[in-house]
Amino acid sequence: MSQINYDSMSTTELKQYFLKHRGDRSAFQAYLDRINQRPLRIIASPDDPDFDEKVQAAIRRKLEATRN
């Protein structure tokens, strides 16, 4: 069996590969490592007076981005 090069896959390709090969623990670990490398974006802190509006705006932006 040949060795799979997860580093050569895009994040989307790696996710699709893992979903098709759920028993491949190396693929799962590579995917987790990849998504954990992403910087966390803080939208609002819990004590922010505009917390709800900021969260809702972030959700709308995410939905728009997935539609495009």
CHARMM-style PDB file with segment names, atoms N, HN, CA, C and O in Angstrom:
ATOM      1  N   MET     1       0.846  -1.179   0.000  1.00  0.00      PROA
ATOM      2  CA  MET     1       0.000   0.000   0.000  1.00  0.00      PROA
ATOM      3  C   MET     1       0.885   1.234   0.000  1.00  0.00      PROA
ATOM      4  O   MET     1       1.864   1.303   0.743  1.00  0.00      PROA
ATOM      5  N   SER     2       0.544   2.202  -0.829  1.00  0.00      PROA
ATOM      6  HN  SER     2      -0.251   2.147  -1.433  1.00  0.00      PROA
ATOM      7  CA  SER     2       1.366   3.404  -0.925  1.00  0.00      PROA
ATOM      8  C   SER     2       1.021   4.379   0.192  1.00  0.00      PROA
ATOM      9  O   SER     2      -0.097   4.391   0.706  1.00  0.00      PROA
ATOM     10  N   GLN     3       1.996   5.189   0.552  1.00  0.00      PROA
ATOM     11  HN  GLN     3       2.904   5.180   0.134  1.00  0.00      PROA
ATOM     12  CA  GLN     3       1.830   6.198   1.593  1.00  0.00      PROA
ATOM     13  C   GLN     3       1.082   7.400   1.012  1.00  0.00      PROA
ATOM     14  O   GLN     3       1.441   7.889  -0.059  1.00  0.00      PROA
ATOM     15  N   ILE     4       0.061   7.873   1.698  1.00  0.00      PROA
ATOM     16  HN  ILE     4      -0.230   7.476   2.568  1.00  0.00      PROA
ATOM     17  CA  ILE     4      -0.724   9.026   1.257  1.00  0.00      PROA
ATOM     18  C   ILE     4      -0.040  10.288   1.760  1.00  0.00      PROA
ATOM     19  O   ILE     4       0.353  10.368   2.924  1.00  0.00      PROA
ATOM     20  N   ASN     5       0.102  11.273   0.879  1.00  0.00      PROA
ATOM     21  HN  ASN     5      -0.216  11.208  -0.067  1.00  0.00      PROA
ATOM     22  CA  ASN     5       0.715  12.543   1.261  1.00  0.00      PROA
ATOM     23  C   ASN     5      -0.400  13.545   1.578  1.00  0.00      PROA
ATOM     24  O   ASN     5      -0.921  14.212   0.685  1.00  0.00      PROA
ATOM     25  N   TYR     6      -0.754  13.639   2.854  1.00  0.00      PROA
ATOM     26  HN  TYR     6      -0.331  13.096   3.580  1.00  0.00      PROA
ATOM     27  CA  TYR     6      -1.832  14.531   3.267  1.00  0.00      PROA
ATOM     28  C   TYR     6      -1.447  15.994   3.104  1.00  0.00      PROA
ATOM     29  O   TYR     6      -2.310  16.843   2.884  1.00  0.00      PROA
ATOM     30  N   ASP     7      -0.155  16.293   3.210  1.00  0.00      PROA
ATOM     31  HN  ASP     7       0.546  15.603   3.388  1.00  0.00      PROA
ATOM     32  CA  ASP     7       0.302  17.674   3.072  1.00  0.00      PROA
ATOM     33  C   ASP     7       0.064  18.234   1.677  1.00  0.00      PROA
ATOM     34  O   ASP     7      -0.069  19.446   1.507  1.00  0.00      PROA
ATOM     35  N   SER     8       0.010  17.367   0.690  1.00  0.00      PROA
ATOM     36  HN  SER     8       0.118  16.383   0.828  1.00  0.00      PROA
ATOM     37  CA  SER     8      -0.201  17.835  -0.685  1.00  0.00      PROA
ATOM     38  C   SER     8      -1.676  18.117  -0.975  1.00  0.00      PROA
ATOM     39  O   SER     8      -2.009  18.685  -2.015  1.00  0.00      PROA
ATOM     40  N   MET     9      -2.562  17.716  -0.048  1.00  0.00      PROA
ATOM     41  HN  MET     9      -2.291  17.255   0.797  1.00  0.00      PROA
ATOM     42  CA  MET     9      -3.999  17.927  -0.248  1.00  0.00      PROA
ATOM     43  C   MET     9      -4.408  19.274   0.329  1.00  0.00      PROA
ATOM     44  O   MET     9      -3.849  19.738   1.323  1.00  0.00      PROA
ATOM     45  N   SER    10      -5.395  19.893  -0.313  1.00  0.00      PROA
ATOM     46  HN  SER    10      -5.850  19.517  -1.121  1.00  0.00      PROA
ATOM     47  CA  SER    10      -5.998  21.089   0.277  1.00  0.00      PROA
ATOM     48  C   SER    10      -6.800  20.638   1.497  1.00  0.00      PROA
ATOM     49  O   SER    10      -7.034  19.444   1.684  1.00  0.00      PROA
ATOM     50  N   THR    11      -7.211  21.577   2.307  1.00  0.00      PROA
ATOM     51  HN  THR    11      -7.021  22.547   2.155  1.00  0.00      PROA
ATOM     52  CA  THR    11      -8.011  21.229   3.487  1.00  0.00      PROA
ATOM     53  C   THR    11      -9.314  20.565   3.063  1.00  0.00      PROA
ATOM     54  O   THR    11      -9.754  19.601   3.690  1.00  0.00      PROA
ATOM     55  N   THR    12      -9.930  21.072   2.007  1.00  0.00      PROA
ATOM     56  HN  THR    12      -9.572  21.855   1.498  1.00  0.00      PROA
ATOM     57  CA  THR    12     -11.175  20.482   1.509  1.00  0.00      PROA
ATOM     58  C   THR    12     -10.936  19.065   1.006  1.00  0.00      PROA
ATOM     59  O   THR    12     -11.719  18.161   1.300  1.00  0.00      PROA
ATOM     60  N   GLU    13      -9.868  18.866   0.254  1.00  0.00      PROA
ATOM     61  HN  GLU    13      -9.232  19.600   0.014  1.00  0.00      PROA
ATOM     62  CA  GLU    13      -9.546  17.525  -0.254  1.00  0.00      PROA
ATOM     63  C   GLU    13      -9.276  16.565   0.894  1.00  0.00      PROA
ATOM     64  O   GLU    13      -9.722  15.418   0.867  1.00  0.00      PROA
ATOM     65  N   LEU    14      -8.543  17.034   1.906  1.00  0.00      PROA
ATOM     66  HN  LEU    14      -8.180  17.966   1.928  1.00  0.00      PROA
ATOM     67  CA  LEU    14      -8.233  16.188   3.052  1.00  0.00      PROA
ATOM     68  C   LEU    14      -9.505  15.805   3.797  1.00  0.00      PROA
ATOM     69  O   LEU    14      -9.663  14.660   4.220  1.00  0.00      PROA
ATOM     70  N   LYS    15     -10.404  16.757   3.956  1.00  0.00      PROA
ATOM     71  HN  LYS    15     -10.275  17.688   3.612  1.00  0.00      PROA
ATOM     72  CA  LYS    15     -11.679  16.471   4.624  1.00  0.00      PROA
ATOM     73  C   LYS    15     -12.464  15.427   3.829  1.00  0.00      PROA
ATOM     74  O   LYS    15     -12.977  14.467   4.405  1.00  0.00      PROA
ATOM     75  N   GLN    16     -12.559  15.608   2.525  1.00  0.00      PROA
ATOM     76  HN  GLN    16     -12.142  16.387   2.057  1.00  0.00      PROA
ATOM     77  CA  GLN    16     -13.284  14.654   1.693  1.00  0.00      PROA
ATOM     78  C   GLN    16     -12.633  13.273   1.742  1.00  0.00      PROA
ATOM     79  O   GLN    16     -13.326  12.258   1.799  1.00  0.00      PROA
ATOM     80  N   TYR    17     -11.305  13.238   1.720  1.00  0.00      PROA
ATOM     81  HN  TYR    17     -10.742  14.063   1.673  1.00  0.00      PROA
ATOM     82  CA  TYR    17     -10.597  11.959   1.807  1.00  0.00      PROA
ATOM     83  C   TYR    17     -10.933  11.262   3.118  1.00  0.00      PROA
ATOM     84  O   TYR    17     -11.251  10.073   3.134  1.00  0.00      PROA
ATOM     85  N   PHE    18     -10.861  12.016   4.226  1.00  0.00      PROA
ATOM     86  HN  PHE    18     -10.602  12.982   4.213  1.00  0.00      PROA
ATOM     87  CA  PHE    18     -11.155  11.407   5.513  1.00  0.00      PROA
ATOM     88  C   PHE    18     -12.596  10.903   5.581  1.00  0.00      PROA
ATOM     89  O   PHE    18     -12.851   9.822   6.111  1.00  0.00      PROA
ATOM     90  N   LEU    19     -13.534  11.681   5.049  1.00  0.00      PROA
ATOM     91  HN  LEU    19     -13.326  12.559   4.620  1.00  0.00      PROA
ATOM     92  CA  LEU    19     -14.931  11.255   5.088  1.00  0.00      PROA
ATOM     93  C   LEU    19     -15.160   9.973   4.287  1.00  0.00      PROA
ATOM     94  O   LEU    19     -16.038   9.179   4.622  1.00  0.00      PROA
ATOM     95  N   LYS    20     -14.377   9.774   3.239  1.00  0.00      PROA
ATOM     96  HN  LYS    20     -13.663  10.419   2.967  1.00  0.00      PROA
ATOM     97  CA  LYS    20     -14.494   8.548   2.447  1.00  0.00      PROA
ATOM     98  C   LYS    20     -13.718   7.392   3.055  1.00  0.00      PROA
ATOM     99  O   LYS    20     -14.029   6.231   2.790  1.00  0.00      PROA
ATOM    100  N   HSD    21     -12.708   7.696   3.870  1.00  0.00      PROA
ATOM    101  HN  HSD    21     -12.455   8.639   4.086  1.00  0.00      PROA
ATOM    102  CA  HSD    21     -11.846   6.677   4.479  1.00  0.00      PROA
ATOM    103  C   HSD    21     -11.834   6.870   5.994  1.00  0.00      PROA
ATOM    104  O   HSD    21     -10.793   7.160   6.584  1.00  0.00      PROA
ATOM    105  N   ARG    22     -12.995   6.708   6.611  1.00  0.00      PROA
ATOM    106  HN  ARG    22     -13.840   6.473   6.131  1.00  0.00      PROA
ATOM    107  CA  ARG    22     -13.152   7.004   8.037  1.00  0.00      PROA
ATOM    108  C   ARG    22     -12.276   6.155   8.945  1.00  0.00      PROA
ATOM    109  O   ARG    22     -12.013   6.541  10.084  1.00  0.00      PROA
ATOM    110  N   GLY    23     -11.831   5.035   8.473  1.00  0.00      PROA
ATOM    111  HN  GLY    23     -12.045   4.721   7.548  1.00  0.00      PROA
ATOM    112  CA  GLY    23     -10.960   4.186   9.283  1.00  0.00      PROA
ATOM    113  C   GLY    23      -9.502   4.620   9.256  1.00  0.00      PROA
ATOM    114  O   GLY    23      -8.684   4.081  10.002  1.00  0.00      PROA
ATOM    115  N   ASP    24      -9.168   5.572   8.419  1.00  0.00      PROA
ATOM    116  HN  ASP    24      -9.832   6.010   7.813  1.00  0.00      PROA
ATOM    117  CA  ASP    24      -7.783   6.038   8.284  1.00  0.00      PROA
ATOM    118  C   ASP    24      -7.488   7.055   9.391  1.00  0.00      PROA
ATOM    119  O   ASP    24      -7.755   8.248   9.250  1.00  0.00      PROA
ATOM    120  N   ARG    25      -6.936   6.555  10.481  1.00  0.00      PROA
ATOM    121  HN  ARG    25      -6.718   5.585  10.596  1.00  0.00      PROA
ATOM    122  CA  ARG    25      -6.650   7.414  11.632  1.00  0.00      PROA
ATOM    123  C   ARG    25      -5.598   8.479  11.315  1.00  0.00      PROA
ATOM    124  O   ARG    25      -5.638   9.575  11.873  1.00  0.00      PROA
ATOM    125  N   SER    26      -4.679   8.166  10.440  1.00  0.00      PROA
ATOM    126  HN  SER    26      -4.647   7.275   9.986  1.00  0.00      PROA
ATOM    127  CA  SER    26      -3.651   9.145  10.056  1.00  0.00      PROA
ATOM    128  C   SER    26      -4.283  10.324   9.321  1.00  0.00      PROA
ATOM    129  O   SER    26      -3.892  11.474   9.525  1.00  0.00      PROA
ATOM    130  N   ALA    27      -5.260  10.033   8.469  1.00  0.00      PROA
ATOM    131  HN  ALA    27      -5.578   9.100   8.304  1.00  0.00      PROA
ATOM    132  CA  ALA    27      -5.955  11.104   7.750  1.00  0.00      PROA
ATOM    133  C   ALA    27      -6.740  11.965   8.736  1.00  0.00      PROA
ATOM    134  O   ALA    27      -6.752  13.190   8.624  1.00  0.00      PROA
ATOM    135  N   PHE    28      -7.386  11.327   9.689  1.00  0.00      PROA
ATOM    136  HN  PHE    28      -7.376  10.332   9.779  1.00  0.00      PROA
ATOM    137  CA  PHE    28      -8.138  12.069  10.691  1.00  0.00      PROA
ATOM    138  C   PHE    28      -7.213  12.977  11.507  1.00  0.00      PROA
ATOM    139  O   PHE    28      -7.529  14.142  11.750  1.00  0.00      PROA
ATOM    140  N   GLN    29      -6.072  12.432  11.924  1.00  0.00      PROA
ATOM    141  HN  GLN    29      -5.815  11.486  11.727  1.00  0.00      PROA
ATOM    142  CA  GLN    29      -5.124  13.228  12.707  1.00  0.00      PROA
ATOM    143  C   GLN    29      -4.565  14.374  11.869  1.00  0.00      PROA
ATOM    144  O   GLN    29      -4.404  15.483  12.377  1.00  0.00      PROA
ATOM    145  N   ALA    30      -4.269  14.127  10.608  1.00  0.00      PROA
ATOM    146  HN  ALA    30      -4.399  13.226  10.195  1.00  0.00      PROA
ATOM    147  CA  ALA    30      -3.760  15.179   9.726  1.00  0.00      PROA
ATOM    148  C   ALA    30      -4.798  16.285   9.573  1.00  0.00      PROA
ATOM    149  O   ALA    30      -4.454  17.467   9.563  1.00  0.00      PROA
ATOM    150  N   TYR    31      -6.074  15.899   9.454  1.00  0.00      PROA
ATOM    151  HN  TYR    31      -6.354  14.939   9.462  1.00  0.00      PROA
ATOM    152  CA  TYR    31      -7.139  16.898   9.332  1.00  0.00      PROA
ATOM    153  C   TYR    31      -7.268  17.708  10.619  1.00  0.00      PROA
ATOM    154  O   TYR    31      -7.383  18.932  10.569  1.00  0.00      PROA
ATOM    155  N   LEU    32      -7.249  17.043  11.761  1.00  0.00      PROA
ATOM    156  HN  LEU    32      -7.154  16.048  11.802  1.00  0.00      PROA
ATOM    157  CA  LEU    32      -7.327  17.758  13.042  1.00  0.00      PROA
ATOM    158  C   LEU    32      -6.150  18.708  13.212  1.00  0.00      PROA
ATOM    159  O   LEU    32      -6.322  19.848  13.642  1.00  0.00      PROA
ATOM    160  N   ASP    33      -4.954  18.236  12.873  1.00  0.00      PROA
ATOM    161  HN  ASP    33      -4.814  17.309  12.524  1.00  0.00      PROA
ATOM    162  CA  ASP    33      -3.769  19.099  12.970  1.00  0.00      PROA
ATOM    163  C   ASP    33      -3.934  20.329  12.082  1.00  0.00      PROA
ATOM    164  O   ASP    33      -3.595  21.444  12.480  1.00  0.00      PROA
ATOM    165  N   ARG    34      -4.453  20.115  10.888  1.00  0.00      PROA
ATOM    166  HN  ARG    34      -4.728  19.209  10.565  1.00  0.00      PROA
ATOM    167  CA  ARG    34      -4.617  21.219   9.937  1.00  0.00      PROA
ATOM    168  C   ARG    34      -5.605  22.252  10.458  1.00  0.00      PROA
ATOM    169  O   ARG    34      -5.321  23.450  10.424  1.00  0.00      PROA
ATOM    170  N   ILE    35      -6.765  21.804  10.941  1.00  0.00      PROA
ATOM    171  HN  ILE    35      -6.996  20.832  10.969  1.00  0.00      PROA
ATOM    172  CA  ILE    35      -7.757  22.788  11.382  1.00  0.00      PROA
ATOM    173  C   ILE    35      -7.356  23.441  12.699  1.00  0.00      PROA
ATOM    174  O   ILE    35      -7.766  24.568  12.977  1.00  0.00      PROA
ATOM    175  N   ASN    36      -6.569  22.756  13.505  1.00  0.00      PROA
ATOM    176  HN  ASN    36      -6.237  21.841  13.279  1.00  0.00      PROA
ATOM    177  CA  ASN    36      -6.113  23.360  14.761  1.00  0.00      PROA
ATOM    178  C   ASN    36      -5.011  24.389  14.548  1.00  0.00      PROA
ATOM    179  O   ASN    36      -4.691  25.140  15.470  1.00  0.00      PROA
ATOM    180  N   GLN    37      -4.431  24.441  13.370  1.00  0.00      PROA
ATOM    181  HN  GLN    37      -4.691  23.831  12.621  1.00  0.00      PROA
ATOM    182  CA  GLN    37      -3.414  25.437  13.046  1.00  0.00      PROA
ATOM    183  C   GLN    37      -4.030  26.776  12.671  1.00  0.00      PROA
ATOM    184  O   GLN    37      -3.344  27.798  12.659  1.00  0.00      PROA
ATOM    185  N   ARG    38      -5.311  26.771  12.367  1.00  0.00      PROA
ATOM    186  HN  ARG    38      -5.868  25.941  12.377  1.00  0.00      PROA
ATOM    187  CA  ARG    38      -5.993  28.013  11.989  1.00  0.00      PROA
ATOM    188  C   ARG    38      -6.040  28.963  13.181  1.00  0.00      PROA
ATOM    189  O   ARG    38      -6.300  28.542  14.308  1.00  0.00      PROA
ATOM    190  N   PRO    39      -5.792  30.225  12.932  1.00  0.00      PROA
ATOM    191  CA  PRO    39      -5.914  31.182  14.039  1.00  0.00      PROA
ATOM    192  C   PRO    39      -7.392  31.355  14.422  1.00  0.00      PROA
ATOM    193  O   PRO    39      -8.279  31.367  13.568  1.00  0.00      PROA
ATOM    194  N   LEU    40      -7.616  31.485  15.705  1.00  0.00      PROA
ATOM    195  HN  LEU    40      -6.896  31.475  16.398  1.00  0.00      PROA
ATOM    196  CA  LEU    40      -8.980  31.694  16.183  1.00  0.00      PROA
ATOM    197  C   LEU    40      -9.352  33.160  16.034  1.00  0.00      PROA
ATOM    198  O   LEU    40      -8.594  34.049  16.421  1.00  0.00      PROA
ATOM    199  N   ARG    41     -10.517  33.399  15.475  1.00  0.00      PROA
ATOM    200  HN  ARG    41     -11.133  32.677  15.161  1.00  0.00      PROA
ATOM    201  CA  ARG    41     -11.019  34.768  15.355  1.00  0.00      PROA
ATOM    202  C   ARG    41     -11.993  35.009  16.486  1.00  0.00      PROA
ATOM    203  O   ARG    41     -12.975  34.280  16.628  1.00  0.00      PROA
ATOM    204  N   ILE    42     -11.737  36.006  17.279  1.00  0.00      PROA
ATOM    205  HN  ILE    42     -10.940  36.598  17.163  1.00  0.00      PROA
ATOM    206  CA  ILE    42     -12.640  36.359  18.358  1.00  0.00      PROA
ATOM    207  C   ILE    42     -13.615  37.398  17.824  1.00  0.00      PROA
ATOM    208  O   ILE    42     -13.217  38.486  17.407  1.00  0.00      PROA
ATOM    209  N   ILE    43     -14.882  37.053  17.843  1.00  0.00      PROA
ATOM    210  HN  ILE    43     -15.205  36.170  18.182  1.00  0.00      PROA
ATOM    211  CA  ILE    43     -15.921  37.926  17.298  1.00  0.00      PROA
ATOM    212  C   ILE    43     -16.322  38.965  18.326  1.00  0.00      PROA
ATOM    213  O   ILE    43     -16.433  40.151  18.016  1.00  0.00      PROA
ATOM    214  N   ALA    44     -16.538  38.512  19.551  1.00  0.00      PROA
ATOM    215  HN  ALA    44     -16.448  37.549  19.803  1.00  0.00      PROA
ATOM    216  CA  ALA    44     -16.954  39.409  20.634  1.00  0.00      PROA
ATOM    217  C   ALA    44     -16.702  38.706  21.961  1.00  0.00      PROA
ATOM    218  O   ALA    44     -16.704  37.477  22.029  1.00  0.00      PROA
ATOM    219  N   SER    45     -16.491  39.472  22.993  1.00  0.00      PROA
ATOM    220  HN  SER    45     -16.489  40.470  22.938  1.00  0.00      PROA
ATOM    221  CA  SER    45     -16.338  38.890  24.322  1.00  0.00      PROA
ATOM    222  C   SER    45     -17.711  38.824  24.984  1.00  0.00      PROA
ATOM    223  O   SER    45     -18.607  39.588  24.625  1.00  0.00      PROA
ATOM    224  N   PRO    46     -17.885  37.932  25.933  1.00  0.00      PROA
ATOM    225  CA  PRO    46     -19.203  37.765  26.561  1.00  0.00      PROA
ATOM    226  C   PRO    46     -19.754  39.041  27.202  1.00  0.00      PROA
ATOM    227  O   PRO    46     -20.971  39.211  27.284  1.00  0.00      PROA
ATOM    228  N   ASP    47     -18.884  39.930  27.653  1.00  0.00      PROA
ATOM    229  HN  ASP    47     -17.895  39.792  27.586  1.00  0.00      PROA
ATOM    230  CA  ASP    47     -19.369  41.146  28.300  1.00  0.00      PROA
ATOM    231  C   ASP    47     -19.542  42.313  27.318  1.00  0.00      PROA
ATOM    232  O   ASP    47     -19.818  43.437  27.735  1.00  0.00      PROA
ATOM    233  N   ASP    48     -19.382  42.050  26.039  1.00  0.00      PROA
ATOM    234  HN  ASP    48     -19.157  41.137  25.701  1.00  0.00      PROA
ATOM    235  CA  ASP    48     -19.556  43.077  25.010  1.00  0.00      PROA
ATOM    236  C   ASP    48     -21.040  43.448  24.913  1.00  0.00      PROA
ATOM    237  O   ASP    48     -21.880  42.560  24.765  1.00  0.00      PROA
ATOM    238  N   PRO    49     -21.375  44.729  24.994  1.00  0.00      PROA
ATOM    239  CA  PRO    49     -22.794  45.112  24.920  1.00  0.00      PROA
ATOM    240  C   PRO    49     -23.436  44.792  23.567  1.00  0.00      PROA
ATOM    241  O   PRO    49     -24.659  44.674  23.487  1.00  0.00      PROA
ATOM    242  N   ASP    50     -22.643  44.650  22.509  1.00  0.00      PROA
ATOM    243  HN  ASP    50     -21.650  44.745  22.574  1.00  0.00      PROA
ATOM    244  CA  ASP    50     -23.163  44.327  21.179  1.00  0.00      PROA
ATOM    245  C   ASP    50     -22.924  42.863  20.817  1.00  0.00      PROA
ATOM    246  O   ASP    50     -22.839  42.519  19.638  1.00  0.00      PROA
ATOM    247  N   PHE    51     -22.818  42.011  21.817  1.00  0.00      PROA
ATOM    248  HN  PHE    51     -22.888  42.290  22.775  1.00  0.00      PROA
ATOM    249  CA  PHE    51     -22.482  40.602  21.611  1.00  0.00      PROA
ATOM    250  C   PHE    51     -23.422  39.939  20.601  1.00  0.00      PROA
ATOM    251  O   PHE    51     -22.961  39.357  19.619  1.00  0.00      PROA
ATOM    252  N   ASP    52     -24.717  40.022  20.831  1.00  0.00      PROA
ATOM    253  HN  ASP    52     -25.091  40.495  21.629  1.00  0.00      PROA
ATOM    254  CA  ASP    52     -25.680  39.342  19.948  1.00  0.00      PROA
ATOM    255  C   ASP    52     -25.576  39.832  18.508  1.00  0.00      PROA
ATOM    256  O   ASP    52     -25.582  39.031  17.573  1.00  0.00      PROA
ATOM    257  N   GLU    53     -25.483  41.127  18.335  1.00  0.00      PROA
ATOM    258  HN  GLU    53     -25.479  41.777  19.095  1.00  0.00      PROA
ATOM    259  CA  GLU    53     -25.411  41.683  16.982  1.00  0.00      PROA
ATOM    260  C   GLU    53     -24.140  41.237  16.272  1.00  0.00      PROA
ATOM    261  O   GLU    53     -24.173  40.916  15.085  1.00  0.00      PROA
ATOM    262  N   LYS    54     -23.020  41.215  16.991  1.00  0.00      PROA
ATOM    263  HN  LYS    54     -22.994  41.476  17.956  1.00  0.00      PROA
ATOM    264  CA  LYS    54     -21.752  40.807  16.377  1.00  0.00      PROA
ATOM    265  C   LYS    54     -21.773  39.335  15.992  1.00  0.00      PROA
ATOM    266  O   LYS    54     -21.266  38.964  14.933  1.00  0.00      PROA
ATOM    267  N   VAL    55     -22.344  38.508  16.829  1.00  0.00      PROA
ATOM    268  HN  VAL    55     -22.755  38.810  17.689  1.00  0.00      PROA
ATOM    269  CA  VAL    55     -22.425  37.078  16.518  1.00  0.00      PROA
ATOM    270  C   VAL    55     -23.336  36.852  15.315  1.00  0.00      PROA
ATOM    271  O   VAL    55     -23.002  36.084  14.413  1.00  0.00      PROA
ATOM    272  N   GLN    56     -24.472  37.512  15.306  1.00  0.00      PROA
ATOM    273  HN  GLN    56     -24.744  38.136  16.039  1.00  0.00      PROA
ATOM    274  CA  GLN    56     -25.394  37.370  14.180  1.00  0.00      PROA
ATOM    275  C   GLN    56     -24.765  37.866  12.878  1.00  0.00      PROA
ATOM    276  O   GLN    56     -24.961  37.255  11.828  1.00  0.00      PROA
ATOM    277  N   ALA    57     -24.022  38.953  12.934  1.00  0.00      PROA
ATOM    278  HN  ALA    57     -23.863  39.450  13.787  1.00  0.00      PROA
ATOM    279  CA  ALA    57     -23.348  39.471  11.741  1.00  0.00      PROA
ATOM    280  C   ALA    57     -22.295  38.472  11.251  1.00  0.00      PROA
ATOM    281  O   ALA    57     -22.145  38.268  10.047  1.00  0.00      PROA
ATOM    282  N   ALA    58     -21.575  37.857  12.176  1.00  0.00      PROA
ATOM    283  HN  ALA    58     -21.698  38.022  13.154  1.00  0.00      PROA
ATOM    284  CA  ALA    58     -20.560  36.866  11.800  1.00  0.00      PROA
ATOM    285  C   ALA    58     -21.211  35.651  11.149  1.00  0.00      PROA
ATOM    286  O   ALA    58     -20.678  35.102  10.185  1.00  0.00      PROA
ATOM    287  N   ILE    59     -22.344  35.236  11.661  1.00  0.00      PROA
ATOM    288  HN  ILE    59     -22.777  35.683  12.444  1.00  0.00      PROA
ATOM    289  CA  ILE    59     -23.076  34.107  11.071  1.00  0.00      PROA
ATOM    290  C   ILE    59     -23.544  34.463   9.666  1.00  0.00      PROA
ATOM    291  O   ILE    59     -23.423  33.654   8.747  1.00  0.00      PROA
ATOM    292  N   ARG    60     -24.075  35.663   9.497  1.00  0.00      PROA
ATOM    293  HN  ARG    60     -24.173  36.320  10.244  1.00  0.00      PROA
ATOM    294  CA  ARG    60     -24.509  36.096   8.152  1.00  0.00      PROA
ATOM    295  C   ARG    60     -23.338  36.109   7.168  1.00  0.00      PROA
ATOM    296  O   ARG    60     -23.479  35.650   6.034  1.00  0.00      PROA
ATOM    297  N   ARG    61     -22.182  36.633   7.594  1.00  0.00      PROA
ATOM    298  HN  ARG    61     -22.068  37.006   8.515  1.00  0.00      PROA
ATOM    299  CA  ARG    61     -20.995  36.658   6.719  1.00  0.00      PROA
ATOM    300  C   ARG    61     -20.583  35.245   6.333  1.00  0.00      PROA
ATOM    301  O   ARG    61     -20.237  34.991   5.180  1.00  0.00      PROA
ATOM    302  N   LYS    62     -20.619  34.327   7.291  1.00  0.00      PROA
ATOM    303  HN  LYS    62     -20.900  34.534   8.228  1.00  0.00      PROA
ATOM    304  CA  LYS    62     -20.233  32.941   7.019  1.00  0.00      PROA
ATOM    305  C   LYS    62     -21.205  32.310   6.028  1.00  0.00      PROA
ATOM    306  O   LYS    62     -20.783  31.606   5.111  1.00  0.00      PROA
ATOM    307  N   LEU    63     -22.481  32.550   6.201  1.00  0.00      PROA
ATOM    308  HN  LEU    63     -22.824  33.122   6.946  1.00  0.00      PROA
ATOM    309  CA  LEU    63     -23.485  32.004   5.280  1.00  0.00      PROA
ATOM    310  C   LEU    63     -23.313  32.573   3.879  1.00  0.00      PROA
ATOM    311  O   LEU    63     -23.409  31.841   2.895  1.00  0.00      PROA
ATOM    312  N   GLU    64     -23.062  33.862   3.785  1.00  0.00      PROA
ATOM    313  HN  GLU    64     -22.983  34.457   4.585  1.00  0.00      PROA
ATOM    314  CA  GLU    64     -22.838  34.489   2.478  1.00  0.00      PROA
ATOM    315  C   GLU    64     -21.600  33.923   1.806  1.00  0.00      PROA
ATOM    316  O   GLU    64     -21.598  33.691   0.598  1.00  0.00      PROA
ATOM    317  N   ALA    65     -20.554  33.701   2.579  1.00  0.00      PROA
ATOM    318  HN  ALA    65     -20.556  33.889   3.561  1.00  0.00      PROA
ATOM    319  CA  ALA    65     -19.304  33.167   2.027  1.00  0.00      PROA
ATOM    320  C   ALA    65     -19.512  31.752   1.488  1.00  0.00      PROA
ATOM    321  O   ALA    65     -18.935  31.390   0.462  1.00  0.00      PROA
ATOM    322  N   THR    66     -20.324  30.956   2.166  1.00  0.00      PROA
ATOM    323  HN  THR    66     -20.793  31.250   2.999  1.00  0.00      PROA
ATOM    324  CA  THR    66     -20.549  29.586   1.687  1.00  0.00      PROA
ATOM    325  C   THR    66     -21.439  29.561   0.459  1.00  0.00      PROA
ATOM    326  O   THR    66     -21.351  28.639  -0.352  1.00  0.00      PROA
ATOM    327  N   ARG    67     -22.293  30.560   0.313  1.00  0.00      PROA
ATOM    328  HN  ARG    67     -22.365  31.309   0.972  1.00  0.00      PROA
ATOM    329  CA  ARG    67     -23.157  30.635  -0.879  1.00  0.00      PROA
ATOM    330  C   ARG    67     -22.370  31.050  -2.115  1.00  0.00      PROA
ATOM    331  O   ARG    67     -22.713  30.673  -3.236  1.00  0.00      PROA
ATOM    332  N   ASN    68     -21.307  31.834  -1.899  1.00  0.00      PROA
ATOM    333  HN  ASN    68     -21.029  32.140  -0.989  1.00  0.00      PROA
ATOM    334  CA  ASN    68     -20.497  32.327  -3.039  1.00  0.00      PROA
ATOM    335  C   ASN    68     -19.390  31.412  -3.315  1.00  0.00      PROA
ATOM    336  OT1 ASN    68     -18.603  31.653  -4.231  1.00  0.00      PROA
TER     337      ASN     68
END
